[in-house]
Amino acid sequence: MSPKTRVKERAEEQSSAMTADQQAVIRMVANDLHRLNQSVMKAVEAGVSVELVRSARHHGGDGNWGDLLIPVVVANAAGAGGGDGAA
């Protein structure tokens, strides 16, 4: 069973005080994050453990920043169904 991540709902709740342009880019981030979460779940189901780790922080000036991520991947030698059981 897939966990309910509520990415879209959370983004909408948090963007209510933003401009239309800001809301549009947050929707784009939320959509991409949703696809990333789906890919991570597929990788786990295929027997791969995936951890996303901040590799850098992008500073855009005016105090705005965003975390950039890289995957740390460990293949389970036994095949599908592996992992540490964490939810």
N, CA, C and O atoms as CSV, one atom per row, in Angstrom:
chain,resi,resn,atom,element,x,y,z
A,1,MET,N,N,0.845,-1.183,0.000
A,1,MET,CA,C,0.000,0.000,0.000
A,1,MET,C,C,0.887,1.241,0.000
A,1,MET,O,O,1.846,1.317,0.768
A,2,SER,N,N,0.579,2.197,-0.839
A,2,SER,CA,C,1.368,3.421,-0.945
A,2,SER,C,C,0.971,4.408,0.141
A,2,SER,O,O,-0.215,4.583,0.420
A,3,PRO,N,N,1.957,5.054,0.756
A,3,PRO,CA,C,1.630,6.074,1.757
A,3,PRO,C,C,1.033,7.303,1.088
A,3,PRO,O,O,1.361,7.608,-0.059
A,4,LYS,N,N,0.160,8.007,1.796
A,4,LYS,CA,C,-0.430,9.242,1.278
A,4,LYS,C,C,0.479,10.389,1.684
A,4,LYS,O,O,0.558,10.734,2.863
A,5,THR,N,N,1.168,10.984,0.711
A,5,THR,CA,C,2.169,12.007,1.011
A,5,THR,C,C,1.593,13.417,1.092
A,5,THR,O,O,2.224,14.296,1.680
A,6,ARG,N,N,0.417,13.658,0.522
A,6,ARG,CA,C,-0.245,14.966,0.561
A,6,ARG,C,C,0.631,16.102,0.040
A,6,ARG,O,O,0.515,17.228,0.523
A,7,VAL,N,N,1.496,15.840,-0.923
A,7,VAL,CA,C,2.406,16.871,-1.430
A,7,VAL,C,C,1.622,18.057,-1.985
A,7,VAL,O,O,1.894,19.203,-1.627
A,8,LYS,N,N,0.659,17.790,-2.852
A,8,LYS,CA,C,-0.102,18.871,-3.483
A,8,LYS,C,C,-0.879,19.677,-2.445
A,8,LYS,O,O,-0.867,20.907,-2.482
A,9,GLU,N,N,-1.553,18.995,-1.522
A,9,GLU,CA,C,-2.352,19.677,-0.512
A,9,GLU,C,C,-1.492,20.562,0.381
A,9,GLU,O,O,-1.861,21.696,0.687
A,10,ARG,N,N,-0.342,20.034,0.795
A,10,ARG,CA,C,0.560,20.815,1.659
A,10,ARG,C,C,1.087,22.046,0.931
A,10,ARG,O,O,1.170,23.125,1.517
A,11,ALA,N,N,1.441,21.892,-0.333
A,11,ALA,CA,C,1.940,23.034,-1.110
A,11,ALA,C,C,0.869,24.109,-1.238
A,11,ALA,O,O,1.163,25.297,-1.112
A,12,GLU,N,N,-0.375,23.698,-1.490
A,12,GLU,CA,C,-1.460,24.669,-1.621
A,12,GLU,C,C,-1.713,25.397,-0.311
A,12,GLU,O,O,-1.930,26.608,-0.309
A,13,GLU,N,N,-1.687,24.667,0.811
A,13,GLU,CA,C,-1.891,25.288,2.119
A,13,GLU,C,C,-0.811,26.327,2.407
A,13,GLU,O,O,-1.104,27.400,2.935
A,14,GLN,N,N,0.427,26.012,2.064
A,14,GLN,CA,C,1.549,26.879,2.399
A,14,GLN,C,C,1.719,28.037,1.419
A,14,GLN,O,O,2.442,28.987,1.720
A,15,SER,N,N,1.079,27.983,0.268
A,15,SER,CA,C,1.282,29.022,-0.745
A,15,SER,C,C,0.150,30.039,-0.797
A,15,SER,O,O,0.129,30.877,-1.699
A,16,SER,N,N,-0.784,29.991,0.133
A,16,SER,CA,C,-1.956,30.862,0.057
A,16,SER,C,C,-1.612,32.351,0.117
A,16,SER,O,O,-2.372,33.162,-0.412
A,17,ALA,N,N,-0.501,32.739,0.737
A,17,ALA,CA,C,-0.126,34.151,0.850
A,17,ALA,C,C,0.890,34.567,-0.214
A,17,ALA,O,O,1.470,35.647,-0.113
A,18,MET,N,N,1.114,33.739,-1.221
A,18,MET,CA,C,2.124,34.025,-2.244
A,18,MET,C,C,1.497,34.672,-3.469
A,18,MET,O,O,0.282,34.634,-3.664
A,19,THR,N,N,2.366,35.273,-4.299
A,19,THR,CA,C,1.903,35.834,-5.569
A,19,THR,C,C,1.537,34.691,-6.518
A,19,THR,O,O,1.856,33.531,-6.258
A,20,ALA,N,N,0.871,35.029,-7.610
A,20,ALA,CA,C,0.489,34.010,-8.597
A,20,ALA,C,C,1.720,33.329,-9.190
A,20,ALA,O,O,1.713,32.115,-9.395
A,21,ASP,N,N,2.778,34.096,-9.468
A,21,ASP,CA,C,4.010,33.505,-10.010
A,21,ASP,C,C,4.656,32.557,-9.005
A,21,ASP,O,O,5.125,31.480,-9.370
A,22,GLN,N,N,4.677,32.964,-7.736
A,22,GLN,CA,C,5.248,32.106,-6.700
A,22,GLN,C,C,4.426,30.827,-6.547
A,22,GLN,O,O,4.987,29.740,-6.404
A,23,GLN,N,N,3.104,30.953,-6.576
A,23,GLN,CA,C,2.243,29.775,-6.480
A,23,GLN,C,C,2.483,28.827,-7.645
A,23,GLN,O,O,2.469,27.609,-7.464
A,24,ALA,N,N,2.704,29.368,-8.835
A,24,ALA,CA,C,2.940,28.524,-10.015
A,24,ALA,C,C,4.223,27.717,-9.860
A,24,ALA,O,O,4.243,26.529,-10.183
A,25,VAL,N,N,5.296,28.341,-9.372
A,25,VAL,CA,C,6.545,27.586,-9.225
A,25,VAL,C,C,6.454,26.594,-8.076
A,25,VAL,O,O,7.085,25.538,-8.131
A,26,ILE,N,N,5.685,26.906,-7.033
A,26,ILE,CA,C,5.500,25.949,-5.941
A,26,ILE,C,C,4.693,24.753,-6.428
A,26,ILE,O,O,4.978,23.622,-6.035
A,27,ARG,N,N,3.689,24.978,-7.278
A,27,ARG,CA,C,2.945,23.854,-7.867
A,27,ARG,C,C,3.875,22.980,-8.697
A,27,ARG,O,O,3.758,21.754,-8.673
A,28,MET,N,N,4.806,23.601,-9.437
A,28,MET,CA,C,5.771,22.844,-10.234
A,28,MET,C,C,6.655,21.995,-9.316
A,28,MET,O,O,6.882,20.817,-9.590
A,29,VAL,N,N,7.152,22.588,-8.231
A,29,VAL,CA,C,7.971,21.838,-7.272
A,29,VAL,C,C,7.157,20.688,-6.677
A,29,VAL,O,O,7.661,19.570,-6.563
A,30,ALA,N,N,5.910,20.950,-6.300
A,30,ALA,CA,C,5.066,19.908,-5.709
A,30,ALA,C,C,4.827,18.768,-6.691
A,30,ALA,O,O,4.869,17.600,-6.304
A,31,ASN,N,N,4.576,19.096,-7.961
A,31,ASN,CA,C,4.366,18.054,-8.973
A,31,ASN,C,C,5.621,17.211,-9.163
A,31,ASN,O,O,5.549,15.985,-9.236
A,32,ASP,N,N,6.771,17.874,-9.242
A,32,ASP,CA,C,8.037,17.148,-9.400
A,32,ASP,C,C,8.339,16.293,-8.172
A,32,ASP,O,O,8.832,15.172,-8.297
A,33,LEU,N,N,8.046,16.821,-6.992
A,33,LEU,CA,C,8.271,16.065,-5.761
A,33,LEU,C,C,7.361,14.841,-5.700
A,33,LEU,O,O,7.779,13.776,-5.247
A,34,HIS,N,N,6.127,14.991,-6.152
A,34,HIS,CA,C,5.205,13.853,-6.195
A,34,HIS,C,C,5.761,12.755,-7.109
A,34,HIS,O,O,5.736,11.577,-6.754
A,35,ARG,N,N,6.260,13.145,-8.281
A,35,ARG,CA,C,6.853,12.159,-9.199
A,35,ARG,C,C,8.099,11.526,-8.591
A,35,ARG,O,O,8.326,10.327,-8.753
A,36,LEU,N,N,8.909,12.320,-7.893
A,36,LEU,CA,C,10.091,11.782,-7.218
A,36,LEU,C,C,9.684,10.756,-6.167
A,36,LEU,O,O,10.287,9.686,-6.079
A,37,ASN,N,N,8.663,11.075,-5.368
A,37,ASN,CA,C,8.198,10.130,-4.352
A,37,ASN,C,C,7.722,8.826,-4.985
A,37,ASN,O,O,7.996,7.747,-4.461
A,38,GLN,N,N,7.014,8.919,-6.104
A,38,GLN,CA,C,6.567,7.711,-6.801
A,38,GLN,C,C,7.761,6.890,-7.277
A,38,GLN,O,O,7.750,5.664,-7.167
A,39,SER,N,N,8.778,7.544,-7.798
A,39,SER,CA,C,9.977,6.839,-8.261
A,39,SER,C,C,10.716,6.181,-7.110
A,39,SER,O,O,11.215,5.064,-7.251
A,40,VAL,N,N,10.792,6.860,-5.974
A,40,VAL,CA,C,11.440,6.271,-4.794
A,40,VAL,C,C,10.682,5.019,-4.360
A,40,VAL,O,O,11.302,4.002,-4.051
A,41,MET,N,N,9.352,5.080,-4.334
A,41,MET,CA,C,8.562,3.910,-3.939
A,41,MET,C,C,8.777,2.750,-4.908
A,41,MET,O,O,8.879,1.601,-4.479
A,42,LYS,N,N,8.846,3.035,-6.214
A,42,LYS,CA,C,9.109,1.981,-7.200
A,42,LYS,C,C,10.489,1.372,-6.993
A,42,LYS,O,O,10.656,0.158,-7.111
A,43,ALA,N,N,11.475,2.203,-6.685
A,43,ALA,CA,C,12.830,1.695,-6.440
A,43,ALA,C,C,12.845,0.785,-5.219
A,43,ALA,O,O,13.476,-0.272,-5.241
A,44,VAL,N,N,12.161,1.184,-4.164
A,44,VAL,CA,C,12.096,0.368,-2.948
A,44,VAL,C,C,11.425,-0.968,-3.250
A,44,VAL,O,O,11.887,-2.016,-2.798
A,45,GLU,N,N,10.333,-0.930,-4.014
A,45,GLU,CA,C,9.640,-2.167,-4.379
A,45,GLU,C,C,10.510,-3.069,-5.243
A,45,GLU,O,O,10.313,-4.284,-5.261
A,46,ALA,N,N,11.475,-2.487,-5.961
A,46,ALA,CA,C,12.391,-3.263,-6.803
A,46,ALA,C,C,13.603,-3.766,-6.027
A,46,ALA,O,O,14.487,-4.402,-6.603
A,47,GLY,N,N,13.652,-3.486,-4.721
A,47,GLY,CA,C,14.738,-4.001,-3.903
A,47,GLY,C,C,15.895,-3.049,-3.694
A,47,GLY,O,O,17.009,-3.478,-3.394
A,48,VAL,N,N,15.642,-1.759,-3.851
A,48,VAL,CA,C,16.693,-0.757,-3.683
A,48,VAL,C,C,16.292,0.186,-2.553
A,48,VAL,O,O,15.148,0.637,-2.494
A,49,SER,N,N,17.225,0.482,-1.663
A,49,SER,CA,C,16.986,1.482,-0.625
A,49,SER,C,C,17.462,2.831,-1.144
A,49,SER,O,O,18.534,2.932,-1.741
A,50,VAL,N,N,16.660,3.869,-0.914
A,50,VAL,CA,C,16.973,5.206,-1.417
A,50,VAL,C,C,16.857,6.205,-0.273
A,50,VAL,O,O,15.839,6.268,0.416
A,51,GLU,N,N,17.914,6.980,-0.085
A,51,GLU,CA,C,17.890,8.078,0.879
A,51,GLU,C,C,18.231,9.351,0.119
A,51,GLU,O,O,19.205,9.388,-0.633
A,52,LEU,N,N,17.432,10.393,0.312
A,52,LEU,CA,C,17.712,11.682,-0.317
A,52,LEU,C,C,18.452,12.552,0.694
A,52,LEU,O,O,17.997,12.739,1.823
A,53,VAL,N,N,19.593,13.077,0.273
A,53,VAL,CA,C,20.470,13.831,1.159
A,53,VAL,C,C,20.731,15.206,0.552
A,53,VAL,O,O,20.950,15.330,-0.653
A,54,ARG,N,N,20.705,16.233,1.392
A,54,ARG,CA,C,21.019,17.573,0.891
A,54,ARG,C,C,22.479,17.623,0.484
A,54,ARG,O,O,23.369,17.332,1.284
A,55,SER,N,N,22.721,17.997,-0.768
A,55,SER,CA,C,24.092,18.105,-1.268
A,55,SER,C,C,24.580,19.546,-1.258
A,55,SER,O,O,25.782,19.803,-1.205
A,56,ALA,N,N,23.651,20.471,-1.310
A,56,ALA,CA,C,24.010,21.885,-1.321
A,56,ALA,C,C,22.762,22.698,-1.001
A,56,ALA,O,O,21.644,22.182,-1.004
A,57,ARG,N,N,22.977,23.957,-0.732
A,57,ARG,CA,C,21.865,24.886,-0.534
A,57,ARG,C,C,22.050,26.026,-1.525
A,57,ARG,O,O,23.079,26.702,-1.529
A,58,HIS,N,N,21.039,26.231,-2.364
A,58,HIS,CA,C,21.079,27.309,-3.361
A,58,HIS,C,C,20.531,28.585,-2.720
A,58,HIS,O,O,19.418,28.595,-2.195
A,59,HIS,N,N,21.320,29.656,-2.768
A,59,HIS,CA,C,20.894,30.956,-2.248
A,59,HIS,C,C,20.584,31.864,-3.425
A,59,HIS,O,O,21.418,32.061,-4.308
A,60,GLY,N,N,19.374,32.415,-3.428
A,60,GLY,CA,C,18.962,33.257,-4.536
A,60,GLY,C,C,19.072,34.744,-4.251
A,60,GLY,O,O,18.643,35.558,-5.069
A,61,GLY,N,N,19.634,35.115,-3.114
A,61,GLY,CA,C,19.676,36.524,-2.733
A,61,GLY,C,C,18.401,36.891,-1.998
A,61,GLY,O,O,17.428,36.138,-2.021
A,62,ASP,N,N,18.401,38.011,-1.365
A,62,ASP,CA,C,17.229,38.487,-0.611
A,62,ASP,C,C,16.780,37.501,0.463
A,62,ASP,O,O,15.628,37.546,0.893
A,63,GLY,N,N,17.670,36.614,0.903
A,63,GLY,CA,C,17.342,35.680,1.982
A,63,GLY,C,C,16.625,34.416,1.545
A,63,GLY,O,O,16.266,33.600,2.394
A,64,ASN,N,N,16.404,34.226,0.256
A,64,ASN,CA,C,15.719,33.019,-0.230
A,64,ASN,C,C,16.734,31.921,-0.484
A,64,ASN,O,O,17.842,32.183,-0.953
A,65,TRP,N,N,16.351,30.686,-0.172
A,65,TRP,CA,C,17.248,29.555,-0.376
A,65,TRP,C,C,16.422,28.306,-0.645
A,65,TRP,O,O,15.222,28.264,-0.375
A,66,GLY,N,N,17.091,27.291,-1.182
A,66,GLY,CA,C,16.454,25.996,-1.416
A,66,GLY,C,C,17.492,24.897,-1.328
A,66,GLY,O,O,18.642,25.077,-1.726
A,67,ASP,N,N,17.074,23.755,-0.801
A,67,ASP,CA,C,17.976,22.613,-0.673
A,67,ASP,C,C,18.036,21.837,-1.984
A,67,ASP,O,O,17.009,21.597,-2.620
A,68,LEU,N,N,19.241,21.448,-2.381
A,68,LEU,CA,C,19.464,20.598,-3.550
A,68,LEU,C,C,19.792,19.197,-3.040
A,68,LEU,O,O,20.551,19.049,-2.082
A,69,LEU,N,N,19.230,18.179,-3.669
A,69,LEU,CA,C,19.326,16.813,-3.158
A,69,LEU,C,C,20.067,15.888,-4.101
A,69,LEU,O,O,20.087,16.087,-5.316
A,70,ILE,N,N,20.677,14.870,-3.511
A,70,ILE,CA,C,21.257,13.761,-4.268
A,70,ILE,C,C,20.758,12.470,-3.632
A,70,ILE,O,O,20.495,12.440,-2.430
A,71,PRO,N,N,20.623,11.405,-4.416
A,71,PRO,CA,C,20.210,10.128,-3.834
A,71,PRO,C,C,21.412,9.322,-3.353
A,71,PRO,O,O,22.461,9.298,-3.996
A,72,VAL,N,N,21.241,8.673,-2.228
A,72,VAL,CA,C,22.186,7.662,-1.761
A,72,VAL,C,C,21.442,6.345,-1.931
A,72,VAL,O,O,20.411,6.128,-1.294
A,73,VAL,N,N,21.957,5.465,-2.787
A,73,VAL,CA,C,21.241,4.257,-3.184
A,73,VAL,C,C,22.021,3.025,-2.758
A,73,VAL,O,O,23.236,2.950,-2.942
A,74,VAL,N,N,21.300,2.050,-2.181
A,74,VAL,CA,C,21.897,0.774,-1.798
A,74,VAL,C,C,21.024,-0.328,-2.382
A,74,VAL,O,O,19.844,-0.432,-2.049
A,75,ALA,N,N,21.605,-1.150,-3.254
A,75,ALA,CA,C,20.861,-2.263,-3.851
A,75,ALA,C,C,20.861,-3.433,-2.891
A,75,ALA,O,O,21.884,-3.750,-2.284
A,76,ASN,N,N,19.717,-4.072,-2.754
A,76,ASN,CA,C,19.582,-5.252,-1.916
A,76,ASN,C,C,19.997,-6.461,-2.742
A,76,ASN,O,O,19.411,-6.730,-3.791
A,77,ALA,N,N,20.992,-7.181,-2.279
A,77,ALA,CA,C,21.504,-8.334,-3.026
A,77,ALA,C,C,20.458,-9.425,-3.197
A,77,ALA,O,O,20.527,-10.203,-4.148
A,78,ALA,N,N,19.487,-9.491,-2.283
A,78,ALA,CA,C,18.467,-10.538,-2.337
A,78,ALA,C,C,17.369,-10.230,-3.344
A,78,ALA,O,O,16.533,-11.093,-3.614
A,79,GLY,N,N,17.345,-9.028,-3.907
A,79,GLY,CA,C,16.315,-8.681,-4.885
A,79,GLY,C,C,15.182,-7.901,-4.257
A,79,GLY,O,O,15.367,-7.240,-3.236
A,80,ALA,N,N,14.016,-7.974,-4.860
A,80,ALA,CA,C,12.865,-7.188,-4.422
A,80,ALA,C,C,12.439,-7.570,-3.018
A,80,ALA,O,O,12.686,-8.677,-2.540
A,81,GLY,N,N,11.779,-6.597,-2.368
A,81,GLY,CA,C,11.256,-6.837,-1.037
A,81,GLY,C,C,12.225,-6.501,0.065
A,81,GLY,O,O,11.942,-6.775,1.231
A,82,GLY,N,N,13.355,-5.920,-0.261
A,82,GLY,CA,C,14.352,-5.594,0.750
A,82,GLY,C,C,14.069,-4.280,1.419
A,82,GLY,O,O,12.965,-3.742,1.325
A,83,GLY,N,N,15.056,-3.772,2.087
A,83,GLY,CA,C,14.921,-2.509,2.787
A,83,GLY,C,C,14.993,-2.723,4.271
A,83,GLY,O,O,15.099,-3.853,4.746
A,84,ASP,N,N,14.936,-1.625,5.009
A,84,ASP,CA,C,15.069,-1.712,6.458
A,84,ASP,C,C,13.735,-1.739,7.172
A,84,ASP,O,O,13.700,-1.785,8.402
A,85,GLY,N,N,12.622,-1.712,6.428
A,85,GLY,CA,C,11.308,-1.772,7.038
A,85,GLY,C,C,10.801,-0.425,7.511
A,85,GLY,O,O,9.705,-0.347,8.067
A,86,ALA,N,N,11.563,0.636,7.308
A,86,ALA,CA,C,11.125,1.957,7.742
A,86,ALA,C,C,9.984,2.428,6.856
A,86,ALA,O,O,9.945,2.141,5.659
A,87,ALA,N,N,9.060,3.154,7.464
A,87,ALA,CA,C,7.916,3.667,6.712
A,87,ALA,C,C,8.049,5.135,6.454
A,87,ALA,O,O,7.172,5.734,5.832
